[in-house]
Amino acid sequence: MSGQAKRRWPRAAAMIGVVGLCAGALGPIALGPAAWGQERGMTPPKETIFARKVLMDSISTNMDELEANASSAKFDLAEGRNHADIVSVMLMAFPHLFPPTTNEWKPNVDRDPGSDTYAAPEIWTRFADFYKRAKDAADIAYKASRAETEQAFKEQVAQLRVACDSCHGVYMKKD
């Protein structure tokens, strides 16, 4: 287990515990009718694509908060560090939402923004690079979450933006 994973374990365990408690308490109501008839481990590609879109939207929201905080006259290091930690955790999970069954990009078609992918096929042909980029971005976000000074925090946030934009430039279709 990496040093970063060891440092995160208590937080991850707490998050898993809360999710497990909610799922156990709500049972089938929380899962919805779509999950009732599915085999374990057989998540339909459209649902996996939707899940990664939800996760990326949350990453984006937290990035917006990070950048707004970093450029604010009312800079708040504690708040910024919290958002950076959240981004780091989500980025560690993100590449795992790209199983080969979700390689569904088709050019020049009408897309449902909720369930159709904008992931470039290169993700699957260059998955090691994609995975490394996500890990590197998670590491940068983690460093921002541990920054001791405003300047160090701002530098890490700027590096994180570059990492995100460069990954999107290679692995996200725009059309």
BELKAVEN-V146884 format. One record per residue. N is the residue number from 1. RES is the residue in one letter. SS is DSSP state (a for helix, b for strand, c for the rest). OMEGA is omega in whole degrees, -180 to 180 (* if undefined). NEAR is the number of other C-alpha atoms within 10 Angstrom. Layout:
# BELKAVEN-V146884
{{N | RES | SS | OMEGA | NEAR} {N | RES | SS | OMEGA | NEAR}}
This chain:
# BELKAVEN-V146884
{{1 | M | c | -178 | 5} {2 | S | c | 178 | 7} {3 | G | a | 180 | 7} {4 | Q | a | 180 | 11} {5 | A | a | 179 | 12} {6 | K | a | -180 | 10} {7 | R | a | -176 | 10} {8 | R | a | -171 | 14} {9 | W | a | -179 | 11} {10 | P | a | 180 | 11} {11 | R | a | 180 | 11} {12 | A | a | 180 | 14} {13 | A | a | 178 | 11} {14 | A | a | 180 | 11} {15 | M | a | 179 | 12} {16 | I | a | 179 | 12} {17 | G | a | 179 | 12} {18 | V | a | 179 | 12} {19 | V | a | 180 | 12} {20 | G | a | 179 | 13} {21 | L | a | 179 | 12} {22 | C | a | -179 | 12} {23 | A | a | 180 | 14} {24 | G | a | -178 | 11} {25 | A | a | -176 | 11} {26 | L | a | 177 | 11} {27 | G | c | -176 | 12} {28 | P | a | 179 | 13} {29 | I | a | -179 | 10} {30 | A | a | -176 | 12} {31 | L | a | -179 | 11} {32 | G | c | -176 | 9} {33 | P | a | -178 | 10} {34 | A | a | -176 | 9} {35 | A | a | -174 | 13} {36 | W | a | -175 | 11} {37 | G | c | -176 | 7} {38 | Q | c | 172 | 11} {39 | E | c | 175 | 9} {40 | R | c | 177 | 8} {41 | G | c | -177 | 6} {42 | M | c | 180 | 7} {43 | T | c | 178 | 12} {44 | P | c | -178 | 13} {45 | P | a | -178 | 20} {46 | K | a | 179 | 15} {47 | E | a | 176 | 15} {48 | T | a | 177 | 19} {49 | I | a | 178 | 24} {50 | F | a | -180 | 17} {51 | A | a | -180 | 16} {52 | R | a | 175 | 19} {53 | K | a | 178 | 20} {54 | V | a | 179 | 13} {55 | L | a | 180 | 18} {56 | M | a | 177 | 16} {57 | D | a | 177 | 12} {58 | S | a | 176 | 15} {59 | I | a | -179 | 21} {60 | S | a | 179 | 14} {61 | T | a | 179 | 13} {62 | N | a | 175 | 19} {63 | M | a | 177 | 22} {64 | D | a | 179 | 13} {65 | E | a | 178 | 16} {66 | L | a | -177 | 29} {67 | E | a | 177 | 16} {68 | A | a | 179 | 14} {69 | N | a | -178 | 19} {70 | A | a | -178 | 21} {71 | S | c | -176 | 11} {72 | S | c | 173 | 10} {73 | A | c | 179 | 8} {74 | K | c | -179 | 9} {75 | F | c | 180 | 13} {76 | D | c | -176 | 13} {77 | L | a | -178 | 21} {78 | A | a | 179 | 13} {79 | E | a | 179 | 14} {80 | G | a | 179 | 26} {81 | R | a | 179 | 21} {82 | N | a | 178 | 17} {83 | H | a | 179 | 23} {84 | A | a | 179 | 30} {85 | D | a | 179 | 23} {86 | I | a | 179 | 18} {87 | V | a | -179 | 29} {88 | S | a | -180 | 25} {89 | V | a | -179 | 19} {90 | M | a | 179 | 17} {91 | L | a | 177 | 23} {92 | M | a | -179 | 17} {93 | A | a | -170 | 14} {94 | F | a | -176 | 20} {95 | P | a | 180 | 18} {96 | H | a | 178 | 11} {97 | L | a | -180 | 16} {98 | F | c | 176 | 18} {99 | P | c | -178 | 12} {100 | P | a | -180 | 13} {101 | T | a | -179 | 13} {102 | T | a | 176 | 19} {103 | N | c | -173 | 18} {104 | E | c | -178 | 16} {105 | W | c | 173 | 15} {106 | K | c | -180 | 14} {107 | P | c | 172 | 10} {108 | N | c | 175 | 7} {109 | V | c | 174 | 8} {110 | D | c | -177 | 9} {111 | R | c | 169 | 14} {112 | D | c | -176 | 8} {113 | P | c | -179 | 10} {114 | G | c | -173 | 13} {115 | S | c | 178 | 16} {116 | D | c | -173 | 19} {117 | T | c | 169 | 23} {118 | Y | c | 179 | 20} {119 | A | b | 180 | 20} {120 | A | c | 178 | 19} {121 | P | c | 179 | 18} {122 | E | a | 176 | 14} {123 | I | a | -175 | 19} {124 | W | a | 178 | 18} {125 | T | a | 179 | 11} {126 | R | c | -173 | 11} {127 | F | a | 180 | 15} {128 | A | a | 178 | 11} {129 | D | a | 178 | 14} {130 | F | a | -179 | 18} {131 | Y | a | 179 | 18} {132 | K | a | 179 | 12} {133 | R | a | 178 | 18} {134 | A | a | 179 | 22} {135 | K | a | 179 | 18} {136 | D | a | 178 | 18} {137 | A | a | 177 | 24} {138 | A | a | 179 | 26} {139 | D | a | 178 | 21} {140 | I | a | 179 | 24} {141 | A | a | 178 | 29} {142 | Y | a | 178 | 24} {143 | K | a | 177 | 20} {144 | A | a | -179 | 31} {145 | S | a | 179 | 24} {146 | R | c | -179 | 18} {147 | A | c | -179 | 20} {148 | E | c | -177 | 13} {149 | T | c | 177 | 10} {150 | E | a | -179 | 14} {151 | Q | a | 180 | 11} {152 | A | a | 179 | 13} {153 | F | a | -178 | 23} {154 | K | a | 178 | 20} {155 | E | a | 180 | 14} {156 | Q | a | 179 | 21} {157 | V | a | 178 | 24} {158 | A | a | 178 | 15} {159 | Q | a | 179 | 16} {160 | L | a | 178 | 26} {161 | R | a | 179 | 17} {162 | V | a | -180 | 13} {163 | A | a | 180 | 18} {164 | C | a | -178 | 16} {165 | D | a | -180 | 13} {166 | S | a | 177 | 13} {167 | C | a | 178 | 16} {168 | H | a | 180 | 14} {169 | G | a | -178 | 12} {170 | V | a | -167 | 13} {171 | Y | a | 179 | 18} {172 | M | b | 177 | 17} {173 | K | c | -177 | 15} {174 | K | c | -170 | 9} {175 | D | c | * | 9}}
